[in-house]
Amino acid sequence: MYAASTVRTLLDNLTLSRSVKGPSRTLRRAEVEQWLDKLCDQEGEPHLNRIRDEARVLAPALGLQSEFSQLDRIIGALLRTRKARLTSPTAMARSKGLPYDEASVKRCTMLAAALRSTGLPETAREPPSVESRIAASFIEAYFSNYIEGTRFVVEEAKKIVFDGVVPAKRSQDGHDVLATYRQLVNLGTRAPSTISIKDFEEEIKARHADLMSGRPENAPGQYKQQPNAAGNTLFVSPDRARGTLHAGLAIVNGIEHPFGRAVLIHFLLADVHPFVDGNGRISRIMMTKELLASGLSRITIPTVWCEDYLGALRALNRYDDPGPIIRAFAFAQRVTAACVAMTVDEAIRLWASCYAFVEAGAHARLTLPQAAVNILWRDSIPAPADYWELVEAGGGSTFANIERRQTG
């Protein structure tokens, strides 16, 4: 058996053909453009030049000079060295210097459609007071870092944020918590959806530079140069990150409801993962900014809700199901709005009554706050007394015990 080379296959597929019955003998022009676009993404622009050079030699021997002319124009347009009419949206985006990830944009489109067809919440934001903003920002910064693996007990986090006491052996982790808090307490008033794409990019880069200033190995303020992944999830390639952000933000601007815009901004940044690290925190900060600027409650993801939150993101990223994100974020927003407090200590007590500071499991699930519940502290973790009774009866382990075993 013999298989045609990539160069010959491309030339053959640019030959005009007509299907009378069944599938066409050749690819459509748009499919050839998409193929070349993917080759460029996988192998780099020099690979397209090599294809063109080989085709220039091969075409006369096959009598495919006309097909080579088409290939030459397509590659020239993709490499932005000449103008030519393209028909594939992804190829046209590359010709403008902004190639995008088609699958990621499709997921954003699916989420936007689901948001438009769903009754979305109008949960009002916390009172516009300095005290409530400080309390809410501290809680969000604490939980946002917990999701990313930067874990302190809450009293230690209070000392870092309000007393400047950073553990000597965990200075980078302490900076992460403090930088996240400072950004959340000083968000500004302009919603991300109201600014230009250029200003949006500059803002997320500036926020990342501040957040990662204690971790120079994570290229603070710079887009990733290498592919990144989490578990089995491979994020948008570096070559397509900016273009996907541009295409995704155009979809955001088509959403009227501020809750929908905020959720879509969060998903877009999380799905693209434009930076080496800190993407989750940046996505949640920008979501909070959109919500507060629109007069709605922020969405805080506590420890006990972490797996539900990550599972909701995976449901869309892996299985094209946008429903869990909308439901998970709507419920988290209800709880967040119900935990508004004028002091940090009162906010901690309210969130503790929701089982917020413990890991999800048989003994705890996120609930609305319970005003009359008795809060007990074990291993520096606050939770309702009934939780500790069930843990002790079942021999469960607390976060602090697990941390001690991991760190010695």
N, C-alpha and C positions, 0 to 999 in steps of 0.2 A: 504494500500500500504506500502511496505517496500523498503527502499533505502539502498544500501550497504555502509558501512563506507569507508572513504578514503583509509584506509589500505587494506581492502578487494578489493576495486576497482583497486588499484595499482597492487595487486597480480594477479587478474583476467586478467588484461590487459597485463601482461607479459606472459600469456599463448599463446602458438603458435596457430594461427588460419589462415585459408585461405579463401579468398573471391572468390566464383565461379561467382556470379552475385551480383551486388550492392556493397555497402560499406563493409569493413571488420568488423567482430564482435568485434575486439579489436583495441586499439591504436597501432601504430607502436612503436618500441623501442625508436626512436628519440623523439616521442611525449610524451612518459612517462618521458624521461629525461628532456624535456622542462617543463613538469608539476612539477616535483620535483624541478627544478631550480626556478620556480616561487614561489613555496611554501617556499623555502628557503629565497627568497627575501622578501616575505610578512610576514613570521612568524619567521624567524631567523634559524640559524643552529641547535639549540637545538630541534626545531620541527622535523627536519629530523631524529634526533636520537630517538625521541619518536616514530615516524612512524616505524623505524627499529625494536625497542624493541617490539612494539605491533605485528608487522608482524612475528617476531621470534616465538611468542607464538601462533599466529593464524594459521600459515602456515601448521603445522603438522595436525591440526584438519581438514583442507580442502584438504589435500593431495597435497599441493602446495610448497613442500620443494625446488624443482628446481627453481620455480619462486622467492622464497625468496632469494635464492642464487644470482640470477640476481639483485634483488632489493638491497641486501646487497652490492654488488659490485658497483652499480651505486651510492648509497648514500655515500659509502666510497670514491669514486672518487670525488664526488661533495664537500665533506668535506675535501678533500686532506689528508686523512689518509691511503689511499691505492691507488695503480695504477690499472686502469681498462680501457678497451677500451670503449670510448663513441662515439656516432654518431652525436649528436646534436651540432652545433657550439656554441650555447649559453652555453650548459652544459660543453663543453670542455674548454671554456673560464673561467667558474667558477672553474673548477678543477685546473686551473693554477693560481687561486687567482685574476682573473681579469674579473669578470662577467660584461656583458655589456647590455645596453638597446637595444633590437632588433629593436624597432620602431624608435629610434633615429638614429641608424646606417642605417636603411633603408632610412630615410629622407636624410641623408648625401650622400648615394649612388645615390638617385634620383637627388639631386642637382649636384653631380659630373657629372652624365650622361648629364644633361641639359647644364652644362658649357662646356662640350666637344663638344656638337653639336651646340653651338651658337657662332657666330662671336663676340669675346670679344674685348673690347677697348684697345688701346695701348697709353693711355693718359699720356704724359710725366710728370714727377714730377716737382715741383718748382725749380728755380735755386738753386744750392747748396751753398747758402750764409747764413751767420748767421742771417742777418736781415729778410730774407724771412721765414726762419725756425721759428724764434721767433714769427713773425706775424701769420703764419699758425698754429703754436702750440697753441697760445693763443686762436684763434678763435675756433679751434677744442675742446680745453678743456672747453671753455665756453659753447658751444652747447652740448657737451657730457654730462655735468652735468645737463644742462637744461632738457634733456630727462629723467634723473633719478629723477627729482623733486628738484634739488638743483638750485634754481633760484635767480639770481641777475640781475639788469640792467647792461648793458655792461660796463658803466663807473665805476660802483662800482667794478666789476670784475677786471678791469684794476688796480685799486688802491690795490686790494688784491694781485695780481700777481707781479706788478712792484714796488709798494711802501710799501708793507707789512702791509697795513692798513686793518685789519680784523675786521668786526663788532663784538663788544663785546658780543652781544647776539647770534651771529651765528658763533662762532669760529670753530665748526665742519664742517659746510658748507663751510666756507672759506678755511679750510684745504683741503677739497675735490677738490676744484677748483685749488688750488695751487699745490697739489700733482699730479693731472692729467696733468697740464701744464708741470711740471718738468719732468715727465716721457716722454711726447711727444717731448720735446725739446732735450732730451738725450736718444734717442732710442737705440743707438748702430748701428752697420752695418750688423750684421748677421740676415738673414731672418729666421723667426721661422721654416719654412719648411726645413731648412738645418741642424737643430740641432737634437740631439737625443731626444727621448721621455722623458728620465730622465731630461735632461737639460730644455726641454720645461716645464715640471711640476715645476721644481725648479724656473724657471723664472716667471711663472704666480703666484706662491706662494709668491715670493719676491715682485713682483709688487703689489699684493693684500695687503701684510703686510704694505707696504709703503702707499698705498692709504687709507687703513682703520686704520692707526695708531692712528687717533684721535677718533676712534669709537671701543673701546675694546669689546663692546657687540657683534660686528659682527665677532669675531674670526679672527683677521688679520692674513693672511698667512696660514690659515687652511681650509681644505675642510669641507663642511657642514656635520653635523651629523644628521640633521633632514630634511625631505622632504620640498621643497619650491615650491611656485606657484605664478603666476601673473594672477589675474582674473580667467578665466576658464582653463588656461594653467598650467598643473602640469609637473614640470621638472623631469629630470632623478633622480631616487632615490639615496641616498647617497652611498648605497652598490654597485651601478653600475656606479658611476660617473667616477672613474679612468679607468675602463675597456672600457667605451664608449669613453673616450678621446683617449685611445690607439688605438681602432678600427677606430675612426674617423680620426686620424692623418695618419694612414696607407692609408686611402682613399685620404687624402690631397696630399700625396706623389705621387699619381698616376695622378695628374693634372699637365700638362706641363705649362699652361699659368699662369703667376704670379697673374693676376687679379682674375682668378678662384681660385687659392690657397688662396688668401687673403679673398675672400668672403666665402669660405668654412671654413676657420679657424674661422672667425667671427661667422658664423652660428653654428658651432660645440660648441663653448664656450657658446653662448647664449642659445642653446638648452639643453645643459647639466646643465648649471647654477651650477658650482661646489662649489661656495662659498655662504655664507649667504647673502651677499650684494656686490655690486660693479661689478657684472658679466658683465653688459652691457659695462661699461667703460673699463674693462680689455679686452673684446672681440674687442672693437673698437681700442684700443691701439695696440693689436697684429695684427689686420688687417692693420693698418697704417704702422707698422714696416715691414710687409711682402711687402707692396706696395713700400715703399721708398727704401728698400734694393734692390728691383728689378728694380729701375729706373722709377717707375710709380707714378702718382699723388696720393696723399692721398684721402680718401673719407670722407668728413665732412657732417654730417647730421644736417642741421640748424633747428631752431624752426618751421619754416613754412612747413618743409618736414617731421616732426616727425611722424605724423599719417600715411603718406604714407610708411615710413620706418617700423613702427611697424606692419602695415597691411601686408606688404610684408613678414615679418617674420612669422606672423600668418598664411598666406596663405600656407606656407610649413608645419609649425608645426601642423596645424589643418586639412588642406585639401589636403596635399601632392601635392601642386602646386609650383614648384620652379621658374616659370617664373617671377613673380613679384619681387623677390629678385634681379635677374640679371638685370632687367630693371631699378629698383629703384636705385641700386648701380651704374650702368653705367651712369645714368643721374646725380646723385649727384657728381660723379667724374668729369664729364664735367664742372659742375658749379664750383666745388672746384678748378680745374685747371685754370679756367677763372678768379678766384678771387685772384690770387697770387699777393702779394704786398710787398714792401720793408719796410713798416712801419705798425704798428698796426692800426693807425688812417686811413690810406688808405685802409687797409683790411676791417675795419669796414664799410667804405663808400661803397666799392664794394659789400660787402655782403648785406648792407642795400638796395642797388639798385636792389637786387634780391628778396626783401621782406623777407629776411631771419630771421629778428628779431621779426616778428609778427606771431600770430597764423594763421594757415590756415583757410580759410573760403571763403565767397562770394567775399571778396575784395582782396584776396591775394593768389597767388600760386607761387611756386618756379620758377624763370626764370633765364636765363643767365644774367650776369651783364649788366647794361645800363649806359654807360659812361656819357651821357649827361643829365641824369635824375636829377631833383632837389630833394635833400634829406632834409627832415624836421624832427625835433625831437619833440615828444610829450610824456609827462610823462616819459622822459629819454629813449625813444625808437626811433631809427632812421628808417625811411621808406620813400619811394617816396611820393611826395606831393599828387599825385592822390589817394594814399591809404587813407591818412587822410581826403581828401575831401569826399571820399565815406563813410568812417566811420562816419564822422560828419553828412552826409546826411541821413545815415541809423540808426544813434543812436547806433553804435557798441561800445563795451567796449574794452579797451586796457589791456594788461597784467598788467601794473602797477596799474590800477584802480582795477582790480580783486584781485591783491595781497593785496592792501590796505584794501579791504573789508574782505579778509580772515584773515588778521593779526590784524585788528583794528588800 
